[in-house]
């Protein structure tokens, strides 16, 4: 039976009226299938986001992880997508150490959620001796999973009561704030999964003084634009951080995020933004 005949039998087209041409019926059927596919994709993304949240470190838990090694930490991530492209993983290392990984996937798809879960699982289950060697381990693992041209960026910091050691794979340079002035920490490297990445993740150790702050952020911040198309530069971000040198770590993060939101007001952003501020409180008694 033809689609037109079925339509007549179901009473969709009253007697005396012409049934739609065959190509219109086919088009209507394709639209229904497309709607079902879009709904299924939305459901898959929602499920992926829920799984992602269970494996990643909640922002509220990060402070508890780093308190024993003499650090206060504040974290904020903003995403316009169901699946976050940016992710945070933290774990304690012994009694007075902890590791922090800030990562970002190229995209906000279900595969991005699975990649962040894979990284989080490795962070929590694999021994971490130093940041550079662990990023190399991550690179080797992800290189087998990523399709050509895709990658993951990450910054890994190991903190203890003496300071911090950092390795970087494609993230913006971290910032050191000392006495209210920010400077770049020269820790750089190739994104994870790209052919040249293996073995090129150098460790940079920062000897910290009490009240020093280390700032990590993703490039979603410095690629954001205002209503006039002007890009938010690293220098602008540093200026905002330097406006409030005396306030607490969480307050500094809140004020900086408000500045970012005022800059991008009424402008739809495509990229996730993450900002992490860590203050060294000094050796614990």
C-alpha positions as CSV (number, residue, x, y, z in Angstrom):
1,X,0.0,0.0,0.0
2,X,1.3,3.4,-0.9
3,X,1.8,6.2,1.7
4,X,-0.9,8.2,0.0
5,X,-3.4,5.3,0.3
6,X,-2.5,4.7,3.9
7,X,-3.0,8.4,4.6
8,X,-6.5,8.2,3.0
9,X,-7.4,5.1,5.0
10,X,-6.4,6.8,8.3
11,X,-8.6,9.7,7.5
12,X,-5.8,12.2,7.3
13,X,-7.0,13.6,4.0
14,X,-10.9,13.9,3.7
15,X,-12.7,12.6,0.6
16,X,-12.7,15.0,-2.3
17,X,-9.3,16.5,-1.4
18,X,-6.1,15.7,-3.3
19,X,-3.5,13.7,-1.4
20,X,0.0,15.2,-1.1
21,X,2.5,14.3,-3.7
22,X,4.8,11.4,-2.9
23,X,7.8,13.7,-2.4
24,X,6.0,15.7,0.3
25,X,5.1,12.5,2.2
26,X,8.7,11.4,2.0
27,X,9.9,14.8,3.3
28,X,7.5,14.6,6.2
29,X,8.6,11.1,7.1
30,X,12.3,12.3,7.0
31,X,11.5,15.3,9.3
32,X,9.9,12.9,11.8
33,X,13.0,10.7,11.7
34,X,15.3,13.7,12.1
35,X,13.3,14.9,15.1
36,X,13.6,11.5,16.7
37,X,17.4,11.4,16.0
38,X,17.9,14.9,17.5
39,X,15.9,13.9,20.6
40,X,18.0,10.7,21.0
41,X,21.2,12.8,20.6
42,X,20.0,15.2,23.3
43,X,19.2,12.3,25.6
44,X,22.7,10.8,25.0
45,X,24.4,14.1,25.8
46,X,22.4,14.5,29.0
47,X,23.4,10.9,30.0
48,X,27.0,11.7,29.2
49,X,26.9,14.9,31.2
50,X,25.6,13.0,34.3
51,X,28.3,10.3,34.0
52,X,30.9,13.0,33.5
53,X,29.9,14.7,36.8
54,X,30.2,11.5,38.7
55,X,33.8,11.0,37.7
56,X,35.2,14.6,37.9
57,X,36.1,16.5,41.1
58,X,33.3,18.8,42.2
59,X,34.4,22.4,42.7
60,X,33.3,22.2,46.3
61,X,35.6,19.2,47.0
62,X,38.8,20.7,45.7
63,X,39.5,22.9,48.8
64,X,39.3,19.9,51.1
65,X,41.9,18.0,48.9
66,X,44.5,20.8,49.0
67,X,44.1,22.0,52.6
68,X,46.5,19.4,54.1
69,X,49.4,20.6,51.9
70,X,48.9,24.3,52.8
71,X,46.8,25.6,49.9
72,X,43.5,27.3,49.6
73,X,41.8,26.9,46.2
74,X,38.8,28.4,44.4
75,X,37.5,27.0,41.1
76,X,34.9,28.1,38.6
77,X,33.8,26.6,35.3
78,X,31.3,28.1,32.9
79,X,29.9,26.2,29.9
80,X,27.2,26.9,27.4
81,X,26.9,23.2,26.5
82,X,25.3,20.2,28.0
83,X,28.6,18.3,28.1
84,X,31.4,20.3,29.6
85,X,34.5,20.5,27.5
86,X,36.6,21.6,30.5
87,X,37.2,19.3,33.4
88,X,38.9,19.2,36.8
89,X,40.5,16.2,38.6
90,X,42.1,16.3,42.0
91,X,43.5,13.7,44.3
92,X,45.6,13.6,47.5
93,X,49.1,12.3,47.3
94,X,50.1,11.0,50.7
95,X,49.5,13.1,53.9
96,X,50.9,16.5,52.7
97,X,50.6,16.4,48.9
98,X,47.9,16.7,46.2
99,X,47.6,16.7,42.4
100,X,45.4,18.9,40.3
101,X,44.7,18.4,36.6
102,X,42.8,21.0,34.6
103,X,41.9,19.7,31.2
104,X,39.9,20.6,28.1
105,X,38.7,18.5,25.2
106,X,38.3,19.7,21.6
107,X,34.5,19.8,21.5
108,X,31.5,19.2,23.8
109,X,30.2,15.9,22.4
110,X,29.5,12.6,24.0
111,X,33.0,11.5,23.0
112,X,34.3,14.5,24.9
113,X,32.6,13.3,28.0
114,X,34.1,9.8,27.6
115,X,37.6,11.3,27.2
116,X,37.3,13.4,30.3
117,X,36.1,10.3,32.2
118,X,39.1,8.3,30.9
119,X,41.5,11.0,32.0
120,X,39.8,11.3,35.4
121,X,40.1,7.5,35.9
122,X,43.8,7.6,35.1
123,X,44.4,10.5,37.5
124,X,42.7,8.7,40.3
125,X,44.1,5.2,39.7
126,X,47.7,5.7,38.4
127,X,50.7,6.6,40.5
128,X,51.8,10.2,39.9
129,X,55.5,10.7,40.5
130,X,56.0,13.9,38.6
131,X,53.7,16.0,36.3
132,X,55.8,15.6,33.2
133,X,56.0,11.9,33.2
134,X,52.3,11.5,34.0
135,X,51.3,13.8,31.1
136,X,53.5,11.6,28.9
137,X,51.6,8.6,30.2
138,X,48.3,10.3,29.4
139,X,49.5,11.2,25.9
140,X,50.4,7.6,25.1
141,X,47.1,6.4,26.4
142,X,45.0,9.0,24.5
143,X,46.9,8.8,21.3
144,X,45.4,5.3,20.8
145,X,41.8,6.7,21.4
146,X,41.8,10.0,19.5
147,X,41.0,10.2,15.9
148,X,43.4,12.1,13.7
149,X,43.5,15.9,14.4
150,X,41.8,15.8,17.8
151,X,43.5,16.4,21.1
152,X,43.2,17.1,24.8
153,X,44.9,20.0,26.6
154,X,45.9,19.7,30.3
155,X,47.9,21.4,33.0
156,X,49.0,19.2,35.9
157,X,50.3,20.6,39.2
158,X,51.6,18.6,42.1
159,X,51.5,20.6,45.4
160,X,53.1,19.9,48.7
161,X,54.0,22.0,51.8
162,X,57.1,23.3,50.0
163,X,55.6,24.5,46.8
164,X,54.3,23.4,43.4
165,X,55.6,21.5,40.3
166,X,53.8,22.1,37.0
167,X,53.7,20.5,33.6
168,X,51.6,21.8,30.7
169,X,50.2,20.3,27.6
170,X,48.7,23.0,25.4
171,X,47.0,25.1,28.1
172,X,47.7,28.9,28.5
173,X,50.7,29.7,30.7
174,X,49.9,29.7,34.4
175,X,50.3,32.9,36.3
176,X,52.1,33.6,39.6
177,X,50.7,36.5,41.7
178,X,53.2,37.8,44.2
179,X,52.7,41.0,46.1
180,X,49.8,41.9,43.9
181,X,51.7,41.5,40.6
182,X,51.2,38.7,38.1
183,X,53.9,37.1,36.0
184,X,53.8,34.1,33.7
185,X,55.1,30.7,34.7
186,X,57.0,29.4,31.7
187,X,55.5,25.9,31.6
188,X,54.4,25.0,28.1
189,X,54.0,21.9,26.0
190,X,52.2,20.2,23.1
191,X,48.5,19.1,23.5
192,X,48.0,15.5,24.4
193,X,47.4,13.0,21.6
194,X,49.3,15.0,18.9
195,X,52.2,13.1,17.3
196,X,54.9,15.4,18.6
197,X,53.7,15.4,22.2
198,X,55.4,12.3,23.7
199,X,58.4,13.2,25.9
200,X,58.0,16.9,25.6
201,X,56.4,17.7,29.0
202,X,58.9,19.5,31.1
203,X,58.5,20.0,34.9
204,X,58.7,23.5,36.2
205,X,59.0,23.9,40.0
206,X,57.8,27.1,41.6
207,X,59.1,27.9,45.1
208,X,56.3,29.7,46.8
209,X,56.1,32.2,49.6
210,X,53.1,32.5,51.9
211,X,50.3,34.5,50.2
212,X,51.6,33.7,46.7
213,X,48.8,32.7,44.3
214,X,49.0,30.5,41.2
215,X,46.3,31.0,38.6
216,X,45.3,28.4,36.0
217,X,42.8,29.1,33.2
218,X,41.6,27.7,29.9
219,X,41.8,29.5,26.6
220,X,38.0,29.8,26.5
221,X,38.6,32.9,28.7
222,X,41.2,34.6,26.4
223,X,39.3,33.7,23.2
224,X,36.0,35.2,24.5
225,X,34.8,38.3,22.8
226,X,32.6,41.3,23.7
227,X,29.6,42.7,21.8
228,X,32.0,44.6,19.5
229,X,34.1,41.5,18.6
230,X,37.1,42.6,20.8
231,X,39.0,39.6,22.3
232,X,39.6,39.3,26.1
233,X,43.4,39.4,26.3
234,X,45.7,37.8,28.9
235,X,46.8,41.3,29.9
236,X,43.2,42.3,30.6
237,X,42.7,39.1,32.7
238,X,45.9,39.9,34.7
239,X,44.8,43.5,35.2
240,X,41.5,42.2,36.7
241,X,43.4,39.8,39.0
242,X,45.7,42.6,40.2
243,X,42.7,44.9,41.1
244,X,42.1,42.9,44.3
245,X,45.4,41.8,45.7
246,X,44.2,41.8,49.4
247,X,40.9,39.9,49.3
248,X,40.5,36.2,49.9
249,X,41.0,33.5,47.3
250,X,37.3,32.8,46.7
251,X,36.5,36.5,46.7
252,X,39.2,37.1,44.1
253,X,37.8,34.4,41.9
254,X,34.3,35.7,42.2
255,X,35.3,39.3,41.3
256,X,37.4,38.1,38.3
257,X,34.5,36.0,37.0
258,X,32.2,39.0,37.4
259,X,34.6,41.1,35.3
260,X,34.6,38.3,32.6
261,X,30.9,38.2,32.6
262,X,30.6,42.0,32.3
263,X,33.0,41.9,29.4
264,X,31.0,39.2,27.5
265,X,27.6,40.4,28.5
266,X,24.8,39.7,25.9
267,X,27.4,37.9,23.7
268,X,27.0,34.2,23.1
269,X,30.2,32.4,23.8
270,X,31.1,29.1,22.1
271,X,33.9,27.9,24.4
272,X,34.0,26.7,28.0
273,X,35.8,28.9,30.5
274,X,37.6,27.6,33.6
275,X,39.5,29.6,36.2
276,X,41.5,28.1,39.2
277,X,43.1,30.3,41.8
278,X,45.4,28.6,44.4
279,X,46.9,30.5,47.3
280,X,49.9,29.1,49.2
281,X,49.3,29.5,52.9
282,X,52.7,28.2,54.1
283,X,53.9,25.0,55.7
284,X,51.3,23.4,58.0
285,X,52.3,23.1,61.7
